[in-house]
């Protein structure tokens, strides 16, 4: 019973990390576009996402992006390893 709860907890954590990673990746891409293509992004956002704000957001998202990427890879590998162990 404990083993089943452990896997469920890992799956919940994995899903949360995947969703957060997707959101941070999307924000990272949009802020990057806001830096390089600011003439297109600024009017699309009604002037809310300026080049300077995009640069600030992009810089602040680097560490969370890298940490979530590493956690994402770790969780995928450990869950895959757990599934392989159960099959054998």
GUBATOR-808819 format. One record per residue: x, y, z of N, C-alpha, C, CB in turn; residue in one letter. Coordinates in steps of 0.1 Angstrom, whole numbers, always signed. Atoms other than C-alpha are relative to their C-alpha. Glycine has a CB too. Example, Ala and Ser with C-alpha at 12.3 -4.5 7.8 and 13.67 -1.06 7.14 Angstrom:
GUBATOR-808819
<r n_px="+9" n_py="-12" n_pz="+0" ca_px="+123" ca_py="-45" ca_pz="+78" c_px="+9" c_py="+12" c_pz="+0" cb_px="-10" cb_py="+0" cb_pz="+12" aa="A"/>
<r n_px="-9" n_py="-11" n_pz="+0" ca_px="+137" ca_py="-11" ca_pz="+71" c_px="-8" c_py="+11" c_pz="+8" cb_px="+4" cb_py="+5" cb_pz="-14" aa="S"/>
END
This chain:
GUBATOR-808819
<r n_px="+8" n_py="-12" n_pz="+0" ca_px="+0" ca_py="+0" ca_pz="+0" c_px="+9" c_py="+13" c_pz="+0" cb_px="-9" cb_py="+0" cb_pz="+12" aa="X"/>
<r n_px="-9" n_py="-11" n_pz="+0" ca_px="+28" ca_py="+24" ca_pz="+8" c_px="+6" c_py="+3" c_pz="-13" cb_px="+11" cb_py="-2" cb_pz="+11" aa="X"/>
<r n_px="-6" n_py="-2" n_pz="+13" ca_px="+44" ca_py="+18" ca_pz="-26" c_px="-9" c_py="+7" c_pz="-10" cb_px="+5" cb_py="-14" cb_pz="-5" aa="X"/>
<r n_px="+10" n_py="-6" n_pz="+9" ca_px="+12" ca_py="+27" ca_pz="-44" c_px="-1" c_py="+15" c_pz="+3" cb_px="-13" cb_py="-7" cb_pz="+2" aa="X"/>
<r n_px="+1" n_py="-14" n_pz="-4" ca_px="+10" ca_py="+60" ca_pz="-24" c_px="+12" c_py="+8" c_pz="-5" cb_px="-2" cb_py="+1" cb_pz="+15" aa="X"/>
<r n_px="-12" n_py="-7" n_pz="+4" ca_px="+46" ca_py="+68" ca_pz="-32" c_px="+0" c_py="+3" c_pz="-15" cb_px="+12" cb_py="-9" cb_pz="+3" aa="X"/>
<r n_px="+1" n_py="-2" n_pz="+15" ca_px="+40" ca_py="+64" ca_pz="-70" c_px="-10" c_py="+11" c_pz="-3" cb_px="-3" cb_py="-13" cb_pz="-7" aa="X"/>
<r n_px="+10" n_py="-10" n_pz="+2" ca_px="+9" ca_py="+85" ca_pz="-68" c_px="+5" c_py="+14" c_pz="+4" cb_px="-13" cb_py="-3" cb_pz="+9" aa="X"/>
<r n_px="-6" n_py="-12" n_pz="-4" ca_px="+28" ca_py="+112" ca_pz="-50" c_px="+10" c_py="+5" c_pz="-11" cb_px="+7" cb_py="-1" cb_pz="+13" aa="X"/>
<r n_px="-10" n_py="-4" n_pz="+10" ca_px="+56" ca_py="+111" ca_pz="-76" c_px="-8" c_py="+4" c_pz="-13" cb_px="+9" cb_py="-12" cb_pz="-4" aa="X"/>
<r n_px="+8" n_py="-4" n_pz="+12" ca_px="+30" ca_py="+113" ca_pz="-104" c_px="-6" c_py="+14" c_pz="+1" cb_px="-12" cb_py="-10" cb_pz="-3" aa="X"/>
<r n_px="+5" n_py="-13" n_pz="-3" ca_px="+14" ca_py="+143" ca_pz="-88" c_px="+11" c_py="+11" c_pz="-1" cb_px="-7" cb_py="+1" cb_pz="+14" aa="X"/>
<r n_px="-12" n_py="-9" n_pz="+1" ca_px="+48" ca_py="+160" ca_pz="-84" c_px="+4" c_py="+1" c_pz="-15" cb_px="+11" cb_py="-5" cb_pz="+9" aa="X"/>
<r n_px="-5" n_py="-1" n_pz="+14" ca_px="+57" ca_py="+151" ca_pz="-120" c_px="-10" c_py="+9" c_pz="-8" cb_px="+0" cb_py="-15" cb_pz="-6" aa="X"/>
<r n_px="+10" n_py="-8" n_pz="+8" ca_px="+24" ca_py="+166" ca_pz="-134" c_px="+2" c_py="+15" c_pz="+4" cb_px="-14" cb_py="-5" cb_pz="+3" aa="X"/>
<r n_px="-1" n_py="-14" n_pz="-4" ca_px="+29" ca_py="+198" ca_pz="-113" c_px="+13" c_py="+6" c_pz="-6" cb_px="+1" cb_py="+1" cb_pz="+15" aa="X"/>
<r n_px="-12" n_py="-5" n_pz="+6" ca_px="+65" ca_py="+201" ca_pz="-125" c_px="-2" c_py="+2" c_pz="-15" cb_px="+12" cb_py="-9" cb_pz="+2" aa="X"/>
<r n_px="+3" n_py="-1" n_pz="+14" ca_px="+54" ca_py="+195" ca_pz="-161" c_px="-8" c_py="+12" c_pz="-4" cb_px="-7" cb_py="-13" cb_pz="-6" aa="X"/>
<r n_px="+9" n_py="-12" n_pz="+3" ca_px="+27" ca_py="+222" ca_pz="-160" c_px="+8" c_py="+13" c_pz="+3" cb_px="-13" cb_py="-1" cb_pz="+8" aa="X"/>
<r n_px="-8" n_py="-12" n_pz="-3" ca_px="+50" ca_py="+247" ca_pz="-143" c_px="+11" c_py="+2" c_pz="-11" cb_px="+6" cb_py="-1" cb_pz="+14" aa="X"/>
<r n_px="-11" n_py="-1" n_pz="+10" ca_px="+78" ca_py="+239" ca_pz="-168" c_px="-6" c_py="+6" c_pz="-13" cb_px="+6" cb_py="-13" cb_pz="-2" aa="X"/>
<r n_px="+7" n_py="-5" n_pz="+12" ca_px="+53" ca_py="+245" ca_pz="-197" c_px="-3" c_py="+14" c_pz="+1" cb_px="-12" cb_py="-9" cb_pz="-3" aa="X"/>
<r n_px="+3" n_py="-14" n_pz="-2" ca_px="+42" ca_py="+278" ca_pz="-183" c_px="+12" c_py="+9" c_pz="+0" cb_px="-8" cb_py="+2" cb_pz="+13" aa="X"/>
<r n_px="-12" n_py="-7" n_pz="+0" ca_px="+77" ca_py="+290" ca_pz="-176" c_px="+6" c_py="+1" c_pz="-14" cb_px="+10" cb_py="-5" cb_pz="+10" aa="X"/>
<r n_px="-5" n_py="+1" n_pz="+14" ca_px="+88" ca_py="+279" ca_pz="-211" c_px="-7" c_py="+10" c_pz="-9" cb_px="+0" cb_py="-14" cb_pz="-5" aa="X"/>
<r n_px="+8" n_py="-9" n_pz="+8" ca_px="+59" ca_py="+298" ca_pz="-227" c_px="+3" c_py="+14" c_pz="+3" cb_px="-15" cb_py="-3" cb_pz="+2" aa="X"/>
<r n_px="-4" n_py="-13" n_pz="-4" ca_px="+67" ca_py="+329" ca_pz="-207" c_px="+14" c_py="+4" c_pz="-4" cb_px="-2" cb_py="+2" cb_pz="+16" aa="X"/>
<r n_px="-14" n_py="-3" n_pz="+4" ca_px="+104" ca_py="+326" ca_pz="-215" c_px="+0" c_py="+3" c_pz="-15" cb_px="+9" cb_py="-12" cb_pz="+3" aa="X"/>
<r n_px="+1" n_py="-2" n_pz="+14" ca_px="+96" ca_py="+323" ca_pz="-252" c_px="-6" c_py="+14" c_pz="-4" cb_px="-8" cb_py="-11" cb_pz="-7" aa="X"/>
<r n_px="+6" n_py="-12" n_pz="+3" ca_px="+72" ca_py="+352" ca_pz="-252" c_px="+8" c_py="+12" c_pz="+4" cb_px="-14" cb_py="+1" cb_pz="+8" aa="X"/>
<r n_px="-9" n_py="-12" n_pz="-5" ca_px="+96" ca_py="+375" ca_pz="-232" c_px="+12" c_py="+1" c_pz="-10" cb_px="+4" cb_py="-2" cb_pz="+14" aa="X"/>
<r n_px="-11" n_py="+0" n_pz="+10" ca_px="+123" ca_py="+365" ca_pz="-257" c_px="-4" c_py="+7" c_pz="-13" cb_px="+5" cb_py="-14" cb_pz="-3" aa="X"/>
<r n_px="+6" n_py="-7" n_pz="+12" ca_px="+101" ca_py="+375" ca_pz="-286" c_px="-2" c_py="+15" c_pz="+3" cb_px="-13" cb_py="-6" cb_pz="-4" aa="X"/>
<r n_px="+1" n_py="-14" n_pz="-4" ca_px="+94" ca_py="+407" ca_pz="-267" c_px="+13" c_py="+8" c_pz="+0" cb_px="-6" cb_py="+1" cb_pz="+14" aa="X"/>
<r n_px="-13" n_py="-7" n_pz="+1" ca_px="+131" ca_py="+415" ca_pz="-267" c_px="+4" c_py="+1" c_pz="-15" cb_px="+11" cb_py="-8" cb_pz="+8" aa="X"/>
<r n_px="-5" n_py="+0" n_pz="+14" ca_px="+138" ca_py="+406" ca_pz="-303" c_px="-10" c_py="+6" c_pz="-10" cb_px="+4" cb_py="-14" cb_pz="-5" aa="X"/>
<r n_px="+10" n_py="-4" n_pz="+10" ca_px="+105" ca_py="+414" ca_pz="-320" c_px="-9" c_py="+10" c_pz="+8" cb_px="-8" cb_py="-12" cb_pz="-5" aa="X"/>
<r n_px="+8" n_py="-8" n_pz="-8" ca_px="+93" ca_py="+442" ca_pz="-297" c_px="-10" c_py="+9" c_pz="-7" cb_px="+10" cb_py="+9" cb_pz="+8" aa="X"/>
<r n_px="+9" n_py="-8" n_pz="+8" ca_px="+77" ca_py="+462" ca_pz="-325" c_px="-13" c_py="-8" c_pz="-3" cb_px="+7" cb_py="+4" cb_pz="-13" aa="X"/>
<r n_px="+12" n_py="+8" n_pz="+2" ca_px="+53" ca_py="+433" ca_pz="-330" c_px="-7" c_py="-4" c_pz="+13" cb_px="+3" cb_py="-13" cb_pz="-8" aa="X"/>
<r n_px="+6" n_py="+4" n_pz="-13" ca_px="+48" ca_py="+422" ca_pz="-294" c_px="-6" c_py="+11" c_pz="+8" cb_px="+11" cb_py="-7" cb_pz="+8" aa="X"/>
<r n_px="+6" n_py="-11" n_pz="-7" ca_px="+42" ca_py="+456" ca_pz="-279" c_px="-14" c_py="+4" c_pz="-4" cb_px="+10" cb_py="+12" cb_pz="-1" aa="X"/>
<r n_px="+14" n_py="-3" n_pz="+3" ca_px="+11" ca_py="+464" ca_pz="-299" c_px="-9" c_py="-12" c_pz="+2" cb_px="+0" cb_py="+3" cb_pz="-15" aa="X"/>
<r n_px="+9" n_py="+12" n_pz="-3" ca_px="-2" ca_py="+428" ca_pz="-295" c_px="-4" c_py="+0" c_pz="+15" cb_px="+7" cb_py="-13" cb_pz="-4" aa="X"/>
<r n_px="+3" n_py="+0" n_pz="-15" ca_px="-1" ca_py="+433" ca_pz="-257" c_px="-5" c_py="+13" c_pz="+4" cb_px="+13" cb_py="-4" cb_pz="+8" aa="X"/>
<r n_px="+5" n_py="-13" n_pz="-4" ca_px="-15" ca_py="+467" ca_pz="-258" c_px="+10" c_py="+9" c_pz="+7" cb_px="-12" cb_py="-2" cb_pz="+9" aa="X"/>
<r n_px="-10" n_py="-9" n_pz="-6" ca_px="+18" ca_py="+483" ca_pz="-248" c_px="+4" c_py="-5" c_pz="+14" cb_px="-4" cb_py="+14" cb_pz="+1" aa="X"/>
<r n_px="-4" n_py="+5" n_pz="-13" ca_px="+20" ca_py="+462" ca_pz="-216" c_px="+13" c_py="-7" c_pz="+1" cb_px="-11" cb_py="-9" cb_pz="+5" aa="X"/>
<r n_px="-13" n_py="+8" n_pz="+0" ca_px="+50" ca_py="+441" ca_pz="-226" c_px="+10" c_py="+8" c_pz="-9" cb_px="-2" cb_py="-14" cb_pz="-6" aa="X"/>
<r n_px="-10" n_py="-8" n_pz="+7" ca_px="+77" ca_py="+466" ca_pz="-235" c_px="+13" c_py="-8" c_pz="-1" cb_px="+2" cb_py="+14" cb_pz="+7" aa="X"/>
<r n_px="-13" n_py="+7" n_pz="+2" ca_px="+112" ca_py="+457" ca_pz="-246" c_px="+7" c_py="-1" c_pz="+14" cb_px="+9" cb_py="+8" cb_pz="-10" aa="X"/>
<r n_px="-7" n_py="+0" n_pz="-13" ca_px="+126" ca_py="+467" ca_pz="-211" c_px="-7" c_py="-10" c_pz="+9" cb_px="-1" cb_py="+14" cb_pz="+6" aa="X"/>
<r n_px="+7" n_py="+9" n_pz="-8" ca_px="+99" ca_py="+447" ca_pz="-193" c_px="+3" c_py="-15" c_pz="-4" cb_px="-15" cb_py="+2" cb_pz="+1" aa="X"/>
<r n_px="-3" n_py="+13" n_pz="+6" ca_px="+105" ca_py="+417" ca_pz="-216" c_px="+14" c_py="-4" c_pz="+4" cb_px="-1" cb_py="+0" cb_pz="-15" aa="X"/>
<r n_px="-13" n_py="+3" n_pz="-4" ca_px="+142" ca_py="+419" ca_pz="-208" c_px="+1" c_py="-4" c_pz="+14" cb_px="+10" cb_py="+11" cb_pz="-3" aa="X"/>
<r n_px="+0" n_py="+2" n_pz="-14" ca_px="+136" ca_py="+420" ca_pz="-171" c_px="-7" c_py="-14" c_pz="+3" cb_px="-8" cb_py="+11" cb_pz="+8" aa="X"/>
<r n_px="+7" n_py="+13" n_pz="-2" ca_px="+111" ca_py="+390" ca_pz="-172" c_px="+9" c_py="-11" c_pz="-5" cb_px="-14" cb_py="+0" cb_pz="-7" aa="X"/>
<r n_px="-8" n_py="+11" n_pz="+6" ca_px="+134" ca_py="+370" ca_pz="-194" c_px="+12" c_py="-3" c_pz="+9" cb_px="+5" cb_py="+5" cb_pz="-14" aa="X"/>
<r n_px="-11" n_py="+2" n_pz="-10" ca_px="+163" ca_py="+375" ca_pz="-170" c_px="-4" c_py="-7" c_pz="+13" cb_px="+7" cb_py="+13" cb_pz="+3" aa="X"/>
<r n_px="+5" n_py="+6" n_pz="-12" ca_px="+142" ca_py="+366" ca_pz="-140" c_px="-4" c_py="-15" c_pz="-2" cb_px="-11" cb_py="+8" cb_pz="+6" aa="X"/>
<r n_px="+5" n_py="+13" n_pz="+2" ca_px="+130" ca_py="+334" ca_pz="-156" c_px="+11" c_py="-10" c_pz="-3" cb_px="-10" cb_py="+0" cb_pz="-12" aa="X"/>
<r n_px="-11" n_py="+9" n_pz="+4" ca_px="+164" ca_py="+319" ca_pz="-164" c_px="+2" c_py="-11" c_pz="+11" cb_px="+13" cb_py="+8" cb_pz="-2" aa="X"/>
<r n_px="-2" n_py="+9" n_pz="-11" ca_px="+169" ca_py="+303" ca_pz="-130" c_px="-11" c_py="-10" c_pz="+2" cb_px="+3" cb_py="+7" cb_pz="+13" aa="X"/>
<r n_px="+11" n_py="+9" n_pz="-1" ca_px="+134" ca_py="+289" ca_pz="-126" c_px="-1" c_py="-10" c_pz="-12" cb_px="-13" cb_py="+7" cb_pz="+1" aa="X"/>
<r n_px="+0" n_py="+8" n_pz="+12" ca_px="+136" ca_py="+276" ca_pz="-162" c_px="+10" c_py="-12" c_pz="+1" cb_px="+3" cb_py="+8" cb_pz="-13" aa="X"/>
<r n_px="-11" n_py="+10" n_pz="-1" ca_px="+169" ca_py="+257" ca_pz="-156" c_px="-4" c_py="-10" c_pz="+11" cb_px="+13" cb_py="+7" cb_pz="+2" aa="X"/>
<r n_px="+4" n_py="+9" n_pz="-11" ca_px="+157" ca_py="+243" ca_pz="-123" c_px="-11" c_py="-9" c_pz="-3" cb_px="-3" cb_py="+8" cb_pz="+13" aa="X"/>
<r n_px="+11" n_py="+8" n_pz="+4" ca_px="+124" ca_py="+231" ca_pz="-137" c_px="+4" c_py="-10" c_pz="-11" cb_px="-11" cb_py="+9" cb_pz="-4" aa="X"/>
<r n_px="-5" n_py="+9" n_pz="+11" ca_px="+142" ca_py="+216" ca_pz="-167" c_px="+7" c_py="-12" c_pz="+7" cb_px="+9" cb_py="+7" cb_pz="-10" aa="X"/>
<r n_px="-8" n_py="+10" n_pz="-7" ca_px="+166" ca_py="+197" ca_pz="-144" c_px="-10" c_py="-9" c_pz="+8" cb_px="+10" cb_py="+6" cb_pz="+9" aa="X"/>
<r n_px="+10" n_py="+8" n_pz="-7" ca_px="+137" ca_py="+185" ca_pz="-122" c_px="-9" c_py="-8" c_pz="-9" cb_px="-9" cb_py="+9" cb_pz="+9" aa="X"/>
<r n_px="+8" n_py="+7" n_pz="+10" ca_px="+116" ca_py="+176" ca_pz="-152" c_px="+8" c_py="-13" c_pz="-5" cb_px="-3" cb_py="+9" cb_pz="-12" aa="X"/>
<r n_px="-8" n_py="+11" n_pz="+5" ca_px="+144" ca_py="+154" ca_pz="-166" c_px="+2" c_py="-11" c_pz="+11" cb_px="+14" cb_py="+5" cb_pz="-5" aa="X"/>
<r n_px="-2" n_py="+10" n_pz="-11" ca_px="+151" ca_py="+138" ca_pz="-132" c_px="-12" c_py="-8" c_pz="+3" cb_px="+4" cb_py="+8" cb_pz="+13" aa="X"/>
<r n_px="+12" n_py="+8" n_pz="-3" ca_px="+115" ca_py="+129" ca_pz="-126" c_px="-4" c_py="-9" c_pz="-11" cb_px="-12" cb_py="+10" cb_pz="+2" aa="X"/>
<r n_px="+3" n_py="+9" n_pz="+11" ca_px="+110" ca_py="+115" ca_pz="-160" c_px="+9" c_py="-13" c_pz="+0" cb_px="+2" cb_py="+7" cb_pz="-14" aa="X"/>
<r n_px="-9" n_py="+11" n_pz="-1" ca_px="+141" ca_py="+93" ca_pz="-156" c_px="-3" c_py="-9" c_pz="+12" cb_px="+14" cb_py="+5" cb_pz="+1" aa="X"/>
<r n_px="+3" n_py="+8" n_pz="-11" ca_px="+132" ca_py="+81" ca_pz="-121" c_px="-13" c_py="-7" c_pz="-1" cb_px="+0" cb_py="+8" cb_pz="+13" aa="X"/>
<r n_px="+13" n_py="+7" n_pz="+1" ca_px="+96" ca_py="+73" ca_pz="-129" c_px="+1" c_py="-11" c_pz="-11" cb_px="-11" cb_py="+10" cb_pz="-4" aa="X"/>
<r n_px="-2" n_py="+10" n_pz="+10" ca_px="+107" ca_py="+55" ca_pz="-160" c_px="+8" c_py="-12" c_pz="+5" cb_px="+7" cb_py="+6" cb_pz="-13" aa="X"/>
<r n_px="-8" n_py="+11" n_pz="-7" ca_px="+132" ca_py="+35" ca_pz="-139" c_px="-9" c_py="-8" c_pz="+9" cb_px="+12" cb_py="+7" cb_pz="+7" aa="X"/>
<r n_px="+9" n_py="+7" n_pz="-9" ca_px="+105" ca_py="+27" ca_pz="-114" c_px="-9" c_py="-10" c_pz="-8" cb_px="-8" cb_py="+9" cb_pz="+8" aa="X"/>
<r n_px="+9" n_py="+8" n_pz="+9" ca_px="+82" ca_py="+14" ca_pz="-142" c_px="+8" c_py="-12" c_pz="-5" cb_px="-6" cb_py="+8" cb_pz="-11" aa="X"/>
<r n_px="-8" n_py="+11" n_pz="+5" ca_px="+110" ca_py="-7" ca_pz="-156" c_px="+3" c_py="-11" c_pz="+10" cb_px="+13" cb_py="+5" cb_pz="-6" aa="X"/>
<r n_px="-2" n_py="+10" n_pz="-11" ca_px="+117" ca_py="-23" ca_pz="-122" c_px="-12" c_py="-8" c_pz="+2" cb_px="+4" cb_py="+8" cb_pz="+12" aa="X"/>
<r n_px="+12" n_py="+7" n_pz="-3" ca_px="+81" ca_py="-32" ca_pz="-118" c_px="-3" c_py="-11" c_pz="-11" cb_px="-12" cb_py="+9" cb_pz="+1" aa="X"/>
<r n_px="+2" n_py="+9" n_pz="+11" ca_px="+80" ca_py="-49" ca_pz="-152" c_px="+9" c_py="-13" c_pz="+2" cb_px="+3" cb_py="+6" cb_pz="-13" aa="X"/>
<r n_px="-10" n_py="+11" n_pz="-2" ca_px="+110" ca_py="-71" ca_pz="-143" c_px="-3" c_py="-7" c_pz="+12" cb_px="+14" cb_py="+4" cb_pz="-1" aa="X"/>
END
